[in-house]
Amino acid sequence: MTKPMQVVGIGNALVDVIAEADDAFLDRMNVERGIMQLIDTDRAVELYAAMGPGREVSGGSAANTIAGLAALGARTAYVGKVKDDQLGAIFAHDLRAQGAGYATPPTPKAHAAETGRCLVLVSPDGERSMNTYLGVSEFLGPDDIDESQMARAEWIFLEGYRFDGPDSHAAFAKAIKACKAAGGKVAITLSDPFCVERHRDAFLAMIRADVDLLMANEHELKSLYLTDDLEAAIGRARAEVPVTACTVGARGAHLIAGATRAHAPAVAAQVVDATGAGDLFGAGLLWGVVTGRDWTDCLRMGNVAAAEVIGHLGARPEADLAALFAEAGLG
Amino acid sequence: MTKPMQVVGIGNALVDVIAEADDAFLDRMNVERGIMQLIDTDRAVELYAAMGPGREVSGGSAANTIAGLAALGARTAYVGKVKDDQLGAIFAHDLRAQGAGYATPPTPKAHAAETGRCLVLVSPDGERSMNTYLGVSEFLGPDDIDESQMARAEWIFLEGYRFDGPDSHAAFAKAIKACKAAGGKVAITLSDPFCVERHRDAFLAMIRADVDLLMANEHELKSLYLTDDLEAAIGRARAEVPVTACTVGARGAHLIAGATRAHAPAVAAQVVDATGAGDLFGAGLLWGVVTGRDWTDCLRMGNVAAAEVIGHLGARPEADLAALFAEAGLG
């Protein structure tokens, strides 16, 4: 299936504001460690005023995946909403400069909300606690979906976080319909265990009806199927989805496709900032999929890409991923 | 001389947009390697569109010095103009979060220009080529100078780059007068050899009349005195300024104060991004000065702080400078 686009991603268009923070600060500011919390404008102002000097790097989960795919040379594009403001211009520039298409029109200056951002607090051990002010990214709706773009894609890749926006369910439905009608496939990432908690029924309905590739980490997959038993969750996914990829932290990643099961160990890395590990795992995995690699190679590519991104601050790749693949014997 | 403020810096308030770029790109885009070029809006748009994905870190030469001093625990503040926009908010946050005072009111949203930024292109060898769109930072004038703040400062620290703004000469004069009238002292950095070339007479007039501490690198000092002979330039500075600190790259730094002369070797560092080396040298040196260290220790502190900042992308310190001083026997 060769189409003009290999992967089109849809998600929350965010700029990350990254600062270091110790446990005392996280406790004092009531920040939950290791997960993504949605915050409103007042909380964003309060938290930003209290946190240390930051650095800004374009982020957004699916956008990070698409940036990784673009860095690998994939024909790829992204759909997500920014505003016509400075952070929106930065977000758009960084995706396009990486080689990804990005044509979602920015929300006009008159809109009350701004481009969304994620205040990422990185602990001394590299754990990241994300505090997301969605801004205009929340308002992604069906009008932002270009059906012809979806029809041109081998895969569309949907970010679970976007289930937090009511209009985005309709946007996803429109994208899925256009993609599938043209013979394309649908991948989704569950994004976050608490996001799964908030939208379990919607996730399950979509997964059962339309998803060809489900990506999750173990916590998300267990949350989806309301079980503490990872193998039970994998069994449920196996029955409902053609392919499930499930990362299990330092134990690597599993892939389940009907009767086939693959595993690849994690790639050793000094964790500087865990932000983007799942996103870049997705980039590596999807690159394997669209270039026709076997499942084990797909997982290994995911693990190599994830290891690169956790070795530095920020969730976009900095090293040459293709060179890292070649070094790992995946060239 | 104990005053409420140890150092108040005045300069161009900029956010750095940092991207990697190879020589072929610099050639194709007519970027001069290793220096600072002023660019207009059209050129900023053209260069930004062509350059790779960036990361944004607050910058501005004197602001970097003040951030370094604040990180060391100095009583310090900064004067420089941003706009009431997102990059301006980032700049203000990062200085205040570091512990520096910053009270210059932002230029209102209605102003045509935006917060200034510097497109920093980092070569594989760590050399940085800076392309500065001054934006509203250019309009720093006498009205932005609070004479009572200058009177409360043991030192004011003037950024040579600001000589590029006509109103800023008057701002500097107002600041110097208020500072000196209250018994304070004046430090200046020459910033860049081409900036010296543009404003040699103004630099010399100020240096002869008012400067107590002159900071420069060897290229800037030779440009100031129109000579290729560093020792000749040092001799001229010795006759005109109470104290001159001159960095000489990998050969370290010299300090000349009348009949006294000190030298400290450079601190070995893996150069990732040379941006901010001179700014953080200034922070270490001034920290030594305001804490009463001898000249050799002042130079060594400057060299340790410079080595920290060139070891990572961005011109603001990331490691604990006080801990690095202690490790170097400067605790």
Interface residues (C-beta under 8 A of the other chain):
Chain A: V17 A19 Y48 A49 M51 G52 P53 G54 R55 E56 V57 S58 A67 D85 Q86 L87 I90 H93 D94 L95 A97 Q98 E114 T115 G314 R316
Chain B: V17 A19 Y48 A49 M51 G52 P53 G54 R55 E56 V57 S58 A67 D85 Q86 L87 I90 H93 D94 L95 A97 Q98 E114 T115 G314 R316
